[in-house]
Amino acid sequence: MNYRHAFHAGNFADVIKHVLLTRMLVHLSHKDKPFRAIDTHAGIGLYDLQGDEATRTGEWRAGIALVEDRFEPAVERLLEPYRQVITTTRSRGGPLAYPGSPAIMAALLRPGDRAVFVEKHPEDADRLASHFRQVRNATVMHLDGWTALKSLVPPKERRGLVLIDPPYEEVGELERAGERILRAVGKWRTGLFALWYPIKNMAAVESFYAALVPCLDLRTLRLEILVDDPAVDTRLNGSGLLVVNPPWTLSEEAEILLPALAQRLARGRYAHARCELVAGSL
Ligand SMILES: C[S@@+](CC[C@H](N)C(=O)[O-])C[C@H]1O[C@@H](n2cnc3c(N)ncnc32)[C@H](O)[C@@H]1O
């Protein structure tokens, strides 16, 4: 386990993932019934962009730093919950504090909702636990996220979302994530599942979807941005979220958000956004 998210916090992929996460949580909070949010690969939950790791890569400068300036009103309206979490995080942790997915979930929980944050790396799990000790309705588990995925779904609330955000350190991890998500979806047919993946080249992503989609009979969205040309596949050119059982509003919101964010986060002239329903019907 070499991956440490502190080196990458606030980069372009985090921005996209976290903006979409806030939209899904906002949607879940529209109904009175409580929900559960599960983060199978949680990281440490809160980051300091002035810290040693983030400073060494400077990735956040091509991520959160580029979205500080306001967008047009339609985009800003959808970004508002993300901006609010950032403002709260900064008010507590300083001007370069950045929220990880657990902090975003914790911020958008209502008193009756619950969250479970799972992290396997022992030091990161300790730091995660220290960050969320005071949050009454959040539980931190030092555990393998895939084992947790099996045991935590379906939650007793029968409403909620699972964010699956592995580090992709091993060959074939995307395909394995696809198989595991299918198993989890089979156990919780109404759960909202969001799987994050990196994009270096399109061939790997296309073959992942080609294998997975015939096995999916639930509404599934493919949401992606490219900030650089995937023809050069030695670098991270984009990122995506596969979303099973997306809120009905998510595709419309992604159609507004993703092109604007792709344009803003592009490294050069190449920018691309995709919002496609790959399984199920509208
Ligand atoms: C991409 S980071 C998570 C970022 C976080 N979800 C966020 O958006 O702020 C992936 C995390 O998964 C952890 N990890 C790696 N393998 C794991 C496993 N098998 N189970 C749980 N966590 C794991 C890593 O230590 C790392 O903190």
The ligand as an SDF file (V2000), in Angstrom:
LIG
                    3D

 27 29  0  0  0  0  0  0  0  0999 V2000
   -8.0350    7.6490   -3.6600 C   0  0  0  0  0  0  0  0  0  0  0  0
   -7.7450    7.4940   -1.9630 S   0  0  0  0  0  0  0  0  0  0  0  0
   -9.2590    7.9180   -1.2430 C   0  0  0  0  0  0  0  0  0  0  0  0
   -9.6370    9.3520   -1.3360 C   0  0  0  0  0  0  0  0  0  0  0  0
  -10.9330    9.7030   -0.6480 C   0  0  0  0  0  0  0  0  0  0  0  0
  -12.0100    8.8100   -1.0600 N   0  0  0  0  0  0  0  0  0  0  0  0
  -11.3320   11.1280   -0.9680 C   0  0  0  0  0  0  0  0  0  0  0  0
  -11.9860   11.3560   -1.9990 O   0  0  0  0  0  0  0  0  0  0  0  0
  -10.9860   12.0240   -0.1950 O   0  0  0  0  0  0  0  0  0  0  0  0
   -7.7010    5.7640   -1.7440 C   0  0  0  0  0  0  0  0  0  0  0  0
   -7.5260    5.3410   -0.2930 C   0  0  0  0  0  0  0  0  0  0  0  0
   -7.7590    3.9260   -0.2210 O   0  0  0  0  0  0  0  0  0  0  0  0
   -6.8950    3.3770    0.7470 C   0  0  0  0  0  0  0  0  0  0  0  0
   -6.8330    1.9280    0.4700 N   0  0  0  0  0  0  0  0  0  0  0  0
   -6.0240    1.2260   -0.3550 C   0  0  0  0  0  0  0  0  0  0  0  0
   -6.3890   -0.0680   -0.4110 N   0  0  0  0  0  0  0  0  0  0  0  0
   -7.4740   -0.1840    0.4060 C   0  0  0  0  0  0  0  0  0  0  0  0
   -8.3270   -1.2580    0.7500 C   0  0  0  0  0  0  0  0  0  0  0  0
   -8.1390   -2.4890    0.2580 N   0  0  0  0  0  0  0  0  0  0  0  0
   -9.3450   -1.0220    1.5940 N   0  0  0  0  0  0  0  0  0  0  0  0
   -9.5670    0.2310    2.1080 C   0  0  0  0  0  0  0  0  0  0  0  0
   -8.7920    1.2860    1.8220 N   0  0  0  0  0  0  0  0  0  0  0  0
   -7.7590    1.0870    0.9750 C   0  0  0  0  0  0  0  0  0  0  0  0
   -5.6070    4.1340    0.5590 C   0  0  0  0  0  0  0  0  0  0  0  0
   -4.8110    4.0460    1.7370 O   0  0  0  0  0  0  0  0  0  0  0  0
   -6.1300    5.5430    0.2670 C   0  0  0  0  0  0  0  0  0  0  0  0
   -6.2140    6.2760    1.4660 O   0  0  0  0  0  0  0  0  0  0  0  0
  1  2  1  0
  2  3  1  0
  2 10  1  0
  3  4  1  0
  4  5  1  0
  5  6  1  0
  5  7  1  0
  7  8  2  0
  7  9  1  0
 10 11  1  0
 11 12  1  0
 11 26  1  0
 12 13  1  0
 13 14  1  0
 13 24  1  0
 14 15  1  0
 14 23  1  0
 15 16  2  0
 16 17  1  0
 17 18  1  0
 17 23  2  0
 18 19  1  0
 18 20  2  0
 20 21  1  0
 21 22  2  0
 22 23  1  0
 24 25  1  0
 24 26  1  0
 26 27  1  0
M  CHG  2   2   1   9  -1
M  END
$$$$
